[in-house]
């Protein structure tokens, strides 16, 4: 059966292929091969620029142009050539080396120096740098912009509904009022905090040989300061140098990155469930999309499918990213291969996160606040003023204020008349009683509106 979006095993490349397409250049097999080519070519250039390595002369501008073309013109056709070579070598990194040697053979200036491709490198020297470039690129070019779009949608909704008073529910019970905008602003702040942490994680890399000690390098060119050369080279890739490794870069920074994605996903999961609940309460309606069907048997339904889809995909993404964060930093002795196969699932974790973000983006764009329904839930809940009344009573030394309000309100709904009658019977300064008389469930919202507008 031919592979396409209908026959793909993973829904990230099948049903949701249109949503995950931006990740393909970064965390696909093509992306890995491309970045291996990039890393190998730039390493050759670094060797040629080192004066102590006299066997490789300084590159001419024509040679530099040729090397740049190997990177800039690399495409799927050339990636397939690498895979053809791999079918013989049964080694993916060696296949890239042989591919580049084929290309060097076409350039008379570079052909004599083809054995300096992959010079003193173990496969992990190439792989760790390739994955670092891939994960950094996927984060910066795809994931952060998707997160930012959701944050901006939430911020706009928070501003729009900053003053829409809403009944809070703590422990599922009526509680001091808030505003719809403030509840959305809470999520904006949480996401911004975690987004900042994700964005500032530095991708790290190493290029120090078979077990991290420059063994072959120093035997061959003892006069070269290999740690300094390696550090310079890694930093030219935009990565942070890791000077202490075994054969593998230990992946601690990847674990940190995946944990950061996990925290963002947790915030989004919390949001998805809350919005699902508010839609169920009627606080939000959803704009109708022509031709959509809510239920195969109940024509009236407009289901909150975008938030349900987000919730499901966030769970899958976080489970996978959490496994990778726990697994990747653990390697037997100087190296085992279990990290290599695990890393290939990285794209799947990011893909399900991206699917969720796209679902949230779509769902948020369809929300319409039902202010009448929100008000109808809040206006009869006069018991929520008990907090304010007993706190004012405390200020003026009233006897057992909490206990008095508990007796009046606990476990029962009370109306405006009961509250006003209670206030009239208090021995408080008239100014204080006047302020309490002016309180209603809809205006007892503290600074919620200001917080919403300022997010």
N, C-alpha and C positions, 0 to 999 in steps of 0.2 A: 504494500500500500504506500503510495507516494505521500511524502510529508508535506502538509500544508496546515492552515489554521484549523481545519476540521479534523485532521488526523493527529495533531499534536497531543502528546500525553499531558503536558502541563497546560492548564488554562491560561497561564501567563503568556504563552506563545500561541494559544488557540483562541478561546472565547474572548479573552481580554487583550489580544495582540495589539489592537489599535491604541490601547491605553499605555502599554509598556514599550511601544516602539522607540521612544526617545532613549531608552536604556541600551538598545542593541549595540550602538557603536562603542559602548563603554564596558559592559560586563558579559558580552557574548564570547563565543569561541573566536570569532573574528577580532573582537576587541583585544583579547589576550594575545593573539598572534601579532596584531599590529603593534602592540606595546612592546612585545619581545623584540620585534624588528627595531623599534625606536631605541630601546635600551642597548641592544648590541651595536647599532651604528654609532650612537653617542659614546659608547665605551671605546670603540675603535678610534674615534676622534680624540678622546682624552689621552689615549696612548700615543697617538701621533703628535700631540701637543707637548708631551713630556720630553725635554731635551736629553735626559739620561737614557732614553730608549732610542738609540741611534739607528737601530735596524728599520725603524719606520720614520721616513723623512717627514718634514713639515708638509702639510697638504696644500696643493695649489688651489686657487679659487675654482678651477674647473672640477677638481676632485671633490671639493666641498659641495659644489652644486650637484654633482652626481649623488653624493651621499644624502643630501637633503631630498633629492628626488625619490630615493628609495623609501623615504618616510612619507613625503607629501603626496606621492602618486600611488602609494600602496592601496590596493582595492581588493574586492572579494575574489577576483580572478587570481591574483597573486596569493591570497590566503589559501585558495584551493590548491595551488601548486605546492605550498608548504605541506598541506595535508596529504598530497600525493607522495611527497618525500617521506613523511611520517609513516605511511603505510609500509615502507621498506625498513626504516630505522626503528620503528616501534618506540620512538622517543621524540616527544614533541619539541623540546628545546633544541636538540641536535638537528631536527628537521629545519628549524629556523637558521641555524648556523650554515647548513649545507645550501639552503636557499640563497643566503647572502653570498656564499662563495660562488655560486652560479652567476650571480649578478656581477660580482667583482671580476670574474673572468671576462666579462664584456667590456671592461675598462682597462686599457693597457697600463695606465698610470698606477692603478690600485691592484691589479692582478698579482704582482709579485708579493704582496703583503697580505694575501688572503688568510694565512695562518694566524694572523693577529686578530682575526674575528674570534670572539669568545676566548680571548687570551687569559689564561689563569682563572677562568671562571668555572664555578660549579653551577649546575642548573638553577639552584636556588638564588644565586647572585642575580640572574636574569629574572626569575619568577617573582621574587619579592619586590623588586623595583617595578615590574610590570603591574602587579596587583596594586601597588601603592598609587601608581599613576591612574589606574582604572578606577579605583574606589574614590580617589580624590576628584577625578573628573565627573564621575556619576553623581557625587554629592554636590559639587559646585554648579554643574551645568543642568542637572535634571531634578535632583531631590530637593535642594534648597529652594529653587524657584517654585516648585509645586507646593512646598510647605508655605512659602510666602504668599502664594495666591489664596490659600485657605485662611491664613492669618488676616489678610486684607479684607476678605469677605466678612469674616467675623467682626473685624474692627468697624466696618461700614454698618453692619447690623447693630452693633453695640451703640454707635452714635445715633442711628435712626430711632432706636427704641430706648434711648437713655432714660426717658421719663415715664415709661410705661410701667406703672406700679403693678407688682405681682406678688401673690402669696408665696412665701417661702414654705418649704416642707423639710423640716429636719426630722430624721427618723420616720419619714413619711407622714408626719403630723403637721398641722398648720403652725407656722412660726412667724417671727417678725418679718414684715414685708421687705421686699427688695425691688429692683426694677429688672425688667427683661434685659435691658442693655447692660446692666451691671453684671448679670450672670454670664453674658457673653464676653464681657471685658475680662472676667476672671480667666477665661480660657485663652484669650489673646495674650495675657501676661504670661501664663504658664508656657504657652507655645514659644513665645519670644525668648524666654529664658532658656528653654531646652534647645531651641534653634541656634542660639548663640553658642552654647556648649558644643553642639555638633559641628558648627562652622569653624570653630577654633582648634579642633583636634588636628595636630600635625601628622601628616602621613610620613612614615619613617622608612628608611632603607639602608641596605648594607651591600658591599661588594668586596668581601674579604676572604674568599676562597672556600675550600672544602670543609673546614671546621672553624673558620673565623680567625685564623692566625696568619694569613698571608704566607703560608708555607712555601708554595711553589713560586710565588712572586719573589720572595727574598732569596731563594736559591738562584733564580734566573737573573734578577737585577737587584743585587744587594745594595746598590748605591741609591736606589729610588726610595723616597719616603712614601711608601705605599699607603699608610693610613691617611696622610695628608692628601695624596692624589685621590684616594677613594672618597674622602669627605668632599673635596672640591667637586668631583664628578656627581656624586649623589645630590649635592645642593644645586647643580646646574639643572637637574630634573625638577627642581622645586620641592624637594623632599628634605626631611631632617635626617642627618647622619646618625646611625646607631653604631657606636664603636665596639660594643660587646655582644657577640652572638656566637652560637654554635654554627652548624652548617646553615641553619635557617634563621632569618630574622624572627624573633619570638612572637610577633603578631600581637603584642600587648596593645598597641595603638589601634589595631583593628577591633579588638575586643572592646576597647573604649568607645570606638565609633559605633559599633553595633549596639552597645548598651545605650548610647545616646539616641539612636533610632528607636530602641525599645521604649525609652522614656517618652519620646514624642508620640509613639503609637499608643502608649497607655493614656496619655492626655486625650488623644483623638478617640480612643475607645470610650472613655468617660463621656466625652461630648456626644458621641453617636448614640449612646444609650439614653442620655438626658434628652436629646432632641426627639428621639423615638417616643419617650414618655410624654413630652410636651405636645407632640402631634396627637398622641392618643388622648390627652386631656382636651384637645381642641384649641390649645393656645396658639398653635401654628396650623394653617392650612397649607396645601401644596398646589402650586400653579399646575393646571392641567396641561398635558402634552397631547396634542391631537394624535389619535390612533393608538395611544397606549392603553393597555388593559391591566386593571388592578387585580382581578381574580378571574379564573377560568369559569366560575359558576355564579359569582356574586357581582353583578355589573356595577353596583354603586361604589365599589371600593377604590380608594386611592391610597395604596399601601406605601409606607415609608421605606421603600426598597433600597434607596440610595444609602440610608444610614444602616440598614441591615447588612447590605453588601459591604460597606466599610467595616462594620464590626467583625464580620466573618474573615475578611482579608487581613485585618489588623491582627487577629488572633493567629492566623497562619504565619504571617510575617514575623511576629514577635517570637513565636515558638522556634522558628528556624534561626533567626538572628541570635536568640539567647543560646541555643545549642552551639552555634559557631563561636560566640564570645567565650563560652566555657571550654570548648574543645581546642580551638586554634592555638592558644598559648601553651598547650601541653604537648611535649614531644619527648619520646624516649631517648635518653642519652643525647648524642650529638645530632640525631635526626631520625625521624621515621616519616613514612610517606602519607600518613593518614591526613595530614593537613592539606595535602595537595588535592585529594579528591573532595574533601570538605569545602575547600575554597570555591570549587566549581558550582556550589549551590548558592554562593553569595548573591548572584543576580536574581535568584528566585526570591530571596528575602526582601531585596529592594523592590522587586517587581510587585509583590503583594502589598508592600507599603504604598507604592505609587498607585496601584489600582484603588486602594482605599482612599487616598488623597483625591483622586479623580472623582470617585463616587461622592465624597464629601463636597467637593467643589460643585458638582451637579446638584446635589441635594440642597445645599445652602442657597443656591441660585433660585430654587423653586419655593422657598419658604415665604409665607405671608402671615404676619402676626394677626391674630383675631383679638383685637383689643377689647371688644365687648365681652367675649368669653372669659378673657383674663380678669376683667373687672368684675364680672358676675361671680367669679370664684372668690375674689378678695373682699368685695364690699360687705357681705354678711358676716365676715370673720372678725367681729369686734373683740373676741378674746385675745387677739394678738396684741392689743394695747396694754395687756396686763404687765408686760415687761416695763413699759414706760411709766405706768402709774406707780408701780411698787418701787421703782428706782427714784422717782421724785419724792415719794413718801420717805424713803431712806434719808434723802438729803435733809429733810426737815424734822427728822427724829420721830416719825410716827411709829406707833407700837406694832411690832410684828407685821411689817408691810407685805413681805413675801407670803406669809401664812394667810393673811387676809385675802390676797388676790388668788391664792391657791384655792381657798374655800369657794371663791366666787366663780372661778373659771375652769378648774382642772377637770378634764374629761367631759366637758360639756360646752355646747355653743351658747353664747349669750348675745343679746342684741344691743343696739345703740342705747335703748332706754335703760337697760340694766347698768351699762357702763356709766352713763351720765348720772344716774341715781347714786351710784357708788361714789363718784367724784364729788357730788354735792354734799355727801355726808362726811367728807374728810375735813380734818382740822389742819388746813394748809393756808398759807398766805393767798390772798385773792388773786394775785398775779400768777401764782403757780397753778391755781385752779382754772384760771382763764386759759392758760396754755394747754392744760389737759383737756378742757372742753373743746378746744379747736382741733384736737387730734382726731383723725379718721384712719381707718385701715389704709386708705390710698395715699395719705400724705405722711404716714409714719415710715419713711424710707431712708432716714438718715442722709448721708451724702452719696447714696447710690448713683444718682443721676450724674453728679459731678465726676465720680470715678469712671462711669461709662463714657462720658464725653472726653475724658483725658487719656483714654487708653490708645 
